[in-house]
C-alpha cells in the first residue's frame, strides 16, 4: 500500500498482494494503468504474468464476481466452502480457522463461536472433535457461505 499511497482511492484498490486499477473510460483506465506500471518499475516490483488480467469487464475478486453491473457471489466458492468436511486433524482446524478468521468482523461473536475449535489448537490439548466442535464448524461454515461474506 505504501508504494501506491498517492493513488489509492483515486484509481487503484490494493488488497494484500493484489491490486485493481480502474477508470471511468477505457482511455482513462489505460492512462491509470500506465502510471501504476511505471510506479512498479520505479520500485522494482515484479508482477506475475499468470495472475495479471488487463482491461476486463468482470472478474473474480475475493470470492465475488465483480462487474460494472453488480457484485455477486462466486458460486464455485460457495460450493467449495459448503462442502468442506469437518476437520479431522490439527492442520485442517488451523487452516479453516485461518480462512474463517479473515472474515471475523462479519461473523457475529466469531471468537465465541470458534472457541471449541480454537481450544483444539492449544498446547497439550487432546485432539477430540466432539459435538461442540462440530457445531462450531457448521456455524462458521454456514456463516461463510451467506451474505454479506461470500
N, C-alpha and C positions, 0 to 999 in steps of 0.2 A: 504494500500500500504506500510505503514511503516513496517508492520510485515514481508513482503516478499521482502524488498528492495534489498537484496543480490541476489535474484533470478529473478527479473523482467527483461524481455527481453532475459534472458538466456533460461528458460524453463517454465515460468509462465507468463500469462497475467492477469491483475487484472482490473476489471471494477466495480466500486461502491461496491456492496456487493457480487460480483461473481468473480470467478477466473477459469482459464483453465490452466491445466498443460499439457505439450506436450513433445515429444521426437522424435528422428529420427528413433527409432525402438521400438518394444514392450518392450524389456528389459530396454532400456534407459528411456522410459516413466514410467515404473514401478519403477525404481530407483528414478526418479524425484518426482513421486507421494509420495514415501516413505519419502523423505526429507521434502516435503511440509506438509504431515500429522504429522510428528514429530514436525515440527515448530508450527503447530496448537495446538498440545498438550502442548508445552512449554509455549505458551501464553494464554492457556485456551480458545481457540477459538472453539466454538461449531458449528458444521456443521449440516445442515438439511439433514437428510437421504432421504426425499422425493425429494429434489432438487438436489441430488448428482447423477451423472452419470459417470461411470468408463469405461475406455477403449472403447469408442465409436468411430466409423469410421466417423460418421457425426452427426450433431445436430443443433438445432436452437439456435442462439446467436444473441440477439438484433435485432430480426426480419429478420435474414438472415440464410439460410440453409448453413452451413459450412461443407465442406468435403475436403478430400485430393485433389480431382479433381478441385473444384472451390467453389466460394461463389455465391449463387444465392438467389433470393428473396423468402421469405416465402409467398406463395400465399394466405394462410389463413390470414396473417397480412394485405396484400394489400386489400383483400376483406373486411375485417373488417373496415379499415380506409375509403376506398372508399364509403362504405355505411353508414357512420356516418351522422346522420341528423343535420341540422342547430341547434345550441344550443338554448334552449328555456328559460333558466334561468341562473342566475349568476354562480352557481356552475358548470354548464356544460361549460360555457365560460372559467372559471378559469382552469378547468381540461384540456380542449382542448388546451388552450394556454400553459399550463404547459408541456403537452406532445410535442406539436409542438416546444416549446422553447428549448427542449432538442436537436433539430436538427437545431437550428437557424443559426449556422455557415455555413450550407449547403444551406440555403434558402436566395437568394439574396434579400437585402432590407427587411429582416424579420420584423424589428421594424416598418418600414413604412407601410408594408402590413398589419401587425397585429393591427395597431393603432385604427381603428374603433372598433374592438373587445375589445382592452385594455381599451378604453375610457368607456366602459360599466362597468368596474370594479372600476372606480374612486368613491370616497366618494360622496354621494348625487346625483350621476348621474342617470337620469331616464333610466330604462332598456327597450330600444326600439330597436328591431332588424330591422334595416332599410336596404335599398339596399346596402349601402357601407359595412355594417356588413356582409351581405350575400356574397357579392363579396370577401371580405377579407377571410371569412371562406372557400369558394370554392377554392380560390387561394392557401391558405395554405394546404387544404386537398389534392389538386391535386399535390402540391409540395411534400407532404409526401409520396405519392404512386409512385413517379417517381425516377429514378436513379439520383444521387447516394445515395439517402437517404434510401429508403426501397428496 
